[in-house]
Amino acid sequence: MSIKKNIYTKIFDFLELGDNFPTVIMGVINLSPESFYKGSVYVEAEKIELAAIDMVKNGAQILDIGGRSTAPWSEKITIEEEVNRIKIAMEIICKVIPDNIIISVDTQYREVAEKAFDISTKLNKKIIINDVSCLKTDPSLADFIIAKDLPIIIMASKEVPGDLCTIEEIIEEFNNTIKDLKKKGYDENRIILDPGIGHWIEEKTHLYDLKIIANLQQLEKLNKAILVAISRKSFIGTTLNIPDPEDRLNGTLSATAIAVFNGAHIVRTHDVNNQLIEIVKVAEEIRKNK
């Protein structure tokens, strides 16, 4: 029987990810009124600032900011509008968070990443690019990431964001993307994997999401840090017959604990609070004692 190799990567000098390190909490700051969960939307400057401060105070090490809702049924906006939303938020958040807090920029477009990078460089902050299309929407984004040596979160996608339904399909597409990046000279140790849980396409029912979480540990064979973004998503609502995301906290916490037990190293959440921190801590301690 083969001995499991512990996953480990150092994204920045102050952030180590892996099986032997605490699970990292990523707080969600949505800048898009189109987002499915209105409780995560921050538009006014004062609310953006307070949200960032509170999330860091409560334990978030990464703040994920998104100027565009990626839900397939959401109202579409222009790239210019997305750039403007990110610009405003970056200029606010970079000034109020410590230097060891990372900003994850949730975008599929090079133009948005460039603006975020320029601001972060000017204000001495670190960023990660979080692309739900697995670098499919705007291939030039990969070139920019490679040129600037930025860490990347890639969500499992083949033709459109989140269109992969099984863990086997997810692993195959991740392998393809990783190979492409390596061929272009990118350091694969800067890659974080997101399996793409959520109702992204009509064919992908909640049962697929449940199976992905149940089989998450199969991603370990890729030897990369794993991120789960399951907070208040529709598979929880369908499972519990709870249509309003506002009422899906208990289901979110349950799914999060199982995901951490099964190998998640980063938890992307709308709810950065002591309740979540305690649940994650217990789950990771149980994982260590498998």
PLY file of the C-alpha trace (Angstrom):
ply
format ascii 1.0
element vertex 290
property float x
property float y
property float z
element edge 289
property int vertex1
property int vertex2
end_header
0.00 0.00 0.00
1.38 3.43 -0.99
2.03 6.02 1.70
0.03 9.21 1.26
2.17 12.24 0.49
1.20 15.30 2.51
0.07 18.24 0.39
2.10 21.37 0.99
2.60 24.67 -0.79
3.78 28.14 0.18
1.77 30.75 -1.75
3.57 33.66 -0.11
6.18 33.79 2.66
3.42 34.34 5.19
0.91 31.77 3.87
1.56 28.04 3.91
-1.15 25.64 2.81
-1.37 21.91 3.31
-2.48 18.93 5.30
-0.36 19.88 8.32
-1.38 23.53 8.41
-4.56 25.20 9.69
-7.40 25.55 7.22
-7.40 29.01 5.71
-10.60 31.06 5.81
-11.46 33.15 2.75
-14.12 35.78 3.36
-16.40 36.77 0.48
-16.96 40.44 -0.33
-19.31 40.63 -3.30
-19.37 43.94 -5.12
-22.14 42.86 -7.49
-25.79 43.51 -6.62
-26.54 40.67 -9.09
-25.12 38.05 -6.68
-27.39 35.22 -5.54
-26.92 35.92 -1.82
-27.74 39.53 -1.08
-26.31 39.27 2.43
-22.81 39.11 0.91
-23.16 42.24 -1.25
-21.26 45.38 -0.26
-21.63 48.39 -2.56
-21.12 51.48 -0.42
-17.51 52.36 0.42
-18.13 52.38 4.16
-19.68 48.89 4.09
-16.82 47.50 2.00
-14.32 48.86 4.50
-16.20 47.56 7.54
-16.70 44.13 5.98
-12.97 43.80 5.27
-11.99 44.90 8.77
-14.53 42.60 10.46
-13.61 39.54 8.39
-9.91 39.95 9.13
-10.66 40.52 12.82
-12.75 37.32 12.88
-10.08 35.13 11.28
-10.07 35.54 7.49
-6.60 35.35 5.94
-7.86 35.90 2.40
-10.56 38.30 1.19
-12.23 37.31 -2.08
-13.61 40.30 -3.96
-15.76 39.89 -7.05
-17.20 42.58 -9.27
-19.31 40.22 -11.38
-21.81 37.57 -10.34
-20.75 34.27 -11.89
-24.12 32.59 -11.47
-25.25 31.69 -15.03
-28.67 33.32 -14.63
-27.32 36.62 -13.33
-27.60 39.89 -15.22
-24.45 40.42 -17.28
-22.29 43.51 -16.93
-19.49 44.98 -19.04
-15.81 44.42 -18.34
-15.54 48.18 -17.79
-18.10 48.02 -14.99
-16.30 45.06 -13.41
-12.98 46.94 -13.57
-14.57 49.98 -11.91
-16.09 47.94 -9.09
-12.80 46.15 -8.41
-10.83 49.40 -8.56
-13.02 51.06 -5.94
-12.89 48.07 -3.59
-9.16 47.49 -3.99
-8.35 51.09 -3.13
-10.49 50.85 0.00
-9.47 47.40 1.22
-5.73 47.72 0.59
-5.61 50.70 2.93
-7.30 49.02 5.90
-5.94 45.46 5.98
-2.54 44.25 7.26
0.14 43.34 4.73
-0.19 39.63 5.54
-3.81 39.49 4.37
-4.23 38.38 0.77
-6.81 39.73 -1.64
-8.29 37.18 -4.02
-9.60 38.84 -7.17
-12.52 36.83 -8.54
-12.38 37.50 -12.27
-12.16 35.81 -15.65
-10.64 38.80 -17.45
-7.08 40.05 -17.87
-8.14 43.68 -17.85
-9.62 43.31 -14.36
-6.58 41.40 -13.08
-4.25 44.08 -14.45
-6.08 46.86 -12.63
-6.12 44.91 -9.37
-2.43 44.10 -9.69
-1.50 47.73 -10.33
-3.35 48.90 -7.23
-2.02 46.09 -5.02
1.54 46.82 -6.13
1.14 50.53 -5.44
-0.30 49.86 -1.96
2.03 46.96 -1.11
-0.53 44.15 -0.88
-0.54 40.62 -2.28
-3.20 39.24 -4.60
-4.33 35.91 -5.99
-6.42 35.58 -9.14
-9.52 33.41 -8.77
-10.84 32.32 -12.19
-14.03 30.25 -12.23
-13.59 29.50 -15.94
-10.30 27.63 -15.45
-8.66 30.21 -17.76
-11.09 29.45 -20.58
-13.02 32.75 -20.84
-9.99 34.95 -21.48
-6.88 32.90 -22.38
-4.75 36.05 -22.20
-5.34 36.08 -18.44
-3.00 33.07 -18.19
-0.26 35.02 -19.96
-0.62 37.88 -17.48
-0.55 35.54 -14.47
2.58 33.84 -15.78
4.30 37.16 -16.55
3.62 38.50 -13.04
4.08 35.11 -11.30
0.75 35.44 -9.53
-0.85 32.54 -7.64
-4.02 31.26 -9.30
-7.18 29.55 -8.12
-8.66 27.59 -11.01
-12.18 26.27 -10.80
-12.94 23.06 -12.66
-14.50 24.03 -15.99
-14.32 22.71 -19.54
-16.44 24.93 -21.79
-18.30 27.15 -19.32
-17.74 27.74 -15.59
-18.63 24.77 -13.40
-19.83 22.46 -16.18
-18.07 19.33 -14.84
-20.30 16.99 -12.86
-18.09 14.17 -11.58
-14.83 14.01 -9.69
-13.28 12.03 -12.56
-14.12 14.77 -15.08
-12.82 17.39 -12.68
-9.48 15.64 -12.24
-9.05 15.17 -15.98
-9.66 18.85 -16.75
-7.42 19.99 -13.92
-4.64 17.81 -15.32
-5.08 19.39 -18.75
-4.94 22.94 -17.40
-1.97 22.23 -15.14
-0.04 20.70 -18.05
-0.79 23.73 -20.24
0.44 26.13 -17.56
3.60 24.10 -16.95
4.40 24.11 -20.67
4.29 27.90 -20.58
6.76 27.99 -17.70
4.37 28.56 -14.82
5.28 27.23 -11.37
2.56 24.67 -10.67
3.10 25.05 -6.92
1.24 28.36 -7.17
-1.96 26.62 -8.32
-4.95 26.14 -6.00
-7.81 23.88 -7.10
-11.55 24.58 -6.73
-13.74 21.63 -7.83
-16.58 23.96 -8.84
-19.39 22.95 -6.52
-22.68 24.61 -7.46
-25.58 24.65 -9.88
-23.63 26.08 -12.82
-25.49 24.26 -15.59
-28.96 22.72 -15.82
-27.61 19.18 -16.03
-25.71 19.52 -12.77
-28.18 18.70 -10.00
-27.55 18.88 -6.27
-26.70 15.17 -6.24
-23.53 15.84 -8.24
-22.47 18.47 -5.72
-23.04 16.09 -2.82
-20.94 13.41 -4.55
-18.11 15.85 -5.27
-17.90 16.78 -1.58
-18.12 13.12 -0.55
-15.25 12.22 -2.91
-13.17 15.37 -2.47
-10.18 13.44 -1.15
-9.64 12.00 -4.64
-8.23 15.42 -5.63
-5.25 14.68 -3.40
-3.61 12.76 -6.25
-3.04 16.14 -7.97
-0.91 17.25 -5.01
-2.37 20.77 -4.90
-4.05 22.83 -2.23
-7.84 22.48 -2.43
-10.40 25.26 -2.03
-14.11 24.69 -1.51
-16.71 27.35 -2.25
-19.94 25.93 -0.90
-21.31 28.72 1.26
-25.12 28.97 1.09
-25.25 27.42 -2.40
-28.28 25.92 -4.08
-27.39 22.26 -3.43
-27.90 23.00 0.25
-31.24 24.65 -0.46
-32.41 21.72 -2.56
-31.25 19.13 -0.03
-33.02 20.88 2.85
-35.87 22.44 0.85
-34.71 25.92 1.80
-35.08 28.29 -1.16
-33.70 31.42 0.52
-29.87 31.52 0.84
-30.35 33.60 3.99
-31.59 30.45 5.77
-28.86 28.02 4.62
-26.27 28.59 7.34
-26.72 25.25 9.13
-26.42 23.32 5.89
-23.37 25.36 4.95
-21.63 24.57 8.22
-22.40 20.87 7.88
-21.08 20.67 4.32
-18.03 22.74 5.27
-17.08 20.38 8.10
-17.29 17.37 5.78
-15.31 19.14 3.05
-12.52 20.01 5.49
-12.48 16.44 6.80
-12.17 15.24 3.21
-9.19 17.44 2.42
-10.14 21.09 1.82
-7.33 23.50 2.74
-9.20 26.76 2.05
-12.85 27.49 2.85
-14.49 30.30 0.91
-17.37 31.60 3.01
-19.84 34.43 3.44
-19.83 33.84 7.19
-16.51 34.58 8.87
-17.37 34.09 12.52
-16.46 32.05 15.59
-19.05 29.39 14.80
-17.44 28.63 11.44
-13.91 28.79 12.85
-14.74 26.25 15.57
-16.43 23.86 13.13
-13.47 24.01 10.76
-10.99 23.47 13.60
-12.72 20.34 14.87
-13.05 18.93 11.35
-9.35 19.42 10.58
-8.31 17.85 13.88
-10.42 14.79 13.12
-8.86 14.66 9.62
-5.38 14.59 11.15
-6.36 11.51 13.13
-7.71 9.42 10.27
0 1
1 2
2 3
3 4
4 5
5 6
6 7
7 8
8 9
9 10
10 11
11 12
12 13
13 14
14 15
15 16
16 17
17 18
18 19
19 20
20 21
21 22
22 23
23 24
24 25
25 26
26 27
27 28
28 29
29 30
30 31
31 32
32 33
33 34
34 35
35 36
36 37
37 38
38 39
39 40
40 41
41 42
42 43
43 44
44 45
45 46
46 47
47 48
48 49
49 50
50 51
51 52
52 53
53 54
54 55
55 56
56 57
57 58
58 59
59 60
60 61
61 62
62 63
63 64
64 65
65 66
66 67
67 68
68 69
69 70
70 71
71 72
72 73
73 74
74 75
75 76
76 77
77 78
78 79
79 80
80 81
81 82
82 83
83 84
84 85
85 86
86 87
87 88
88 89
89 90
90 91
91 92
92 93
93 94
94 95
95 96
96 97
97 98
98 99
99 100
100 101
101 102
102 103
103 104
104 105
105 106
106 107
107 108
108 109
109 110
110 111
111 112
112 113
113 114
114 115
115 116
116 117
117 118
118 119
119 120
120 121
121 122
122 123
123 124
124 125
125 126
126 127
127 128
128 129
129 130
130 131
131 132
132 133
133 134
134 135
135 136
136 137
137 138
138 139
139 140
140 141
141 142
142 143
143 144
144 145
145 146
146 147
147 148
148 149
149 150
150 151
151 152
152 153
153 154
154 155
155 156
156 157
157 158
158 159
159 160
160 161
161 162
162 163
163 164
164 165
165 166
166 167
167 168
168 169
169 170
170 171
171 172
172 173
173 174
174 175
175 176
176 177
177 178
178 179
179 180
180 181
181 182
182 183
183 184
184 185
185 186
186 187
187 188
188 189
189 190
190 191
191 192
192 193
193 194
194 195
195 196
196 197
197 198
198 199
199 200
200 201
201 202
202 203
203 204
204 205
205 206
206 207
207 208
208 209
209 210
210 211
211 212
212 213
213 214
214 215
215 216
216 217
217 218
218 219
219 220
220 221
221 222
222 223
223 224
224 225
225 226
226 227
227 228
228 229
229 230
230 231
231 232
232 233
233 234
234 235
235 236
236 237
237 238
238 239
239 240
240 241
241 242
242 243
243 244
244 245
245 246
246 247
247 248
248 249
249 250
250 251
251 252
252 253
253 254
254 255
255 256
256 257
257 258
258 259
259 260
260 261
261 262
262 263
263 264
264 265
265 266
266 267
267 268
268 269
269 270
270 271
271 272
272 273
273 274
274 275
275 276
276 277
277 278
278 279
279 280
280 281
281 282
282 283
283 284
284 285
285 286
286 287
287 288
288 289
